[in-house]
């Protein structure tokens, strides 16, 4: 099976285009799922079971992966959460299934919505975009490896799309 070469959203403009595409061709829920994902780096499967009460007026969110982890919610995300949850009760899921009843959106449905928008733009997932942007800003591959639960830095580099050209560019001005 041929491996798909998934590329991250590399610029602020690409991220804004993705947001616009989701608002235009998706739903407000799809848009918020992307915004939440790109700002936290969490897997879709960790995001969809969250309730409004898990995130409203919170600085951290606790998720259960192999063990409970706490993730800080970026301050900028607070306004998006406030806008999105303004008319939703604390006990309700952030992402309801397509039928609109009180069951959470399935990770598969959520993933498909994001993939559809990504394919239109030939771009990638919010999780990969988060990793790429975080790495470009901090160069902290170890944090991403732990956060993504990868067994090796090489896996994380490949996952977030760090190419040899980008590595060379980073190292070009360093000398001892």
Residue pairs with C-beta under 8 A, 6 or more apart in sequence:
6 124
6 125
6 128
6 161
7 122
7 123
7 124
7 161
8 123
8 124
8 128
8 129
8 131
8 132
8 133
8 160
8 161
9 15
9 18
9 38
9 123
9 124
9 128
9 129
9 132
9 133
10 132
14 121
14 123
15 38
15 129
17 121
18 34
18 117
18 118
18 121
18 123
18 129
19 31
19 34
19 35
21 117
21 120
21 121
22 30
22 31
22 34
22 113
22 114
22 117
23 31
25 116
25 117
25 120
26 113
26 116
26 117
27 113
28 84
29 95
29 96
29 105
30 110
30 113
30 114
30 117
32 80
32 84
32 94
32 95
33 44
33 47
33 48
33 95
33 105
33 110
33 113
33 114
33 126
34 114
34 117
34 126
35 77
35 80
35 126
36 42
36 47
36 77
36 80
36 81
36 94
36 126
37 44
37 47
37 114
37 125
37 126
37 127
37 130
38 126
38 129
38 130
38 133
39 73
39 74
39 76
39 77
39 80
39 130
40 47
40 61
40 71
40 73
40 74
40 77
40 130
41 71
41 127
41 130
41 131
41 134
41 144
41 147
41 148
42 63
42 71
42 127
43 107
43 127
44 107
44 110
44 111
44 114
44 125
44 127
45 107
46 63
46 65
47 94
47 95
47 110
48 93
48 94
48 95
48 104
48 105
48 106
48 107
48 110
49 93
49 104
50 61
50 63
50 93
50 94
50 95
51 90
51 91
51 92
51 93
51 94
52 85
52 88
52 89
52 90
52 91
52 92
52 93
52 94
53 90
53 91
54 61
54 62
54 94
55 61
55 73
55 81
55 85
55 94
56 81
56 82
56 85
56 90
58 73
59 72
59 73
60 70
60 71
60 72
60 73
61 70
61 71
61 73
62 68
62 69
62 70
62 71
63 69
63 71
65 149
66 149
73 81
84 94
85 94
88 94
92 102
93 102
93 103
93 104
93 105
95 104
95 105
95 110
96 102
96 103
96 104
96 105
97 103
97 104
97 105
97 106
97 109
98 105
98 109
111 125
114 125
114 126
115 125
118 124
118 125
123 129
124 161
127 148
128 159
128 160
128 161
131 144
131 148
131 156
131 159
131 160
132 160
132 161
132 162
134 140
134 143
134 144
135 141
135 144
135 160
135 162
139 170
141 153
141 156
141 157
142 153
144 150
144 156
144 160
145 152
145 153
145 155
145 156
148 156
148 159
150 156
150 159
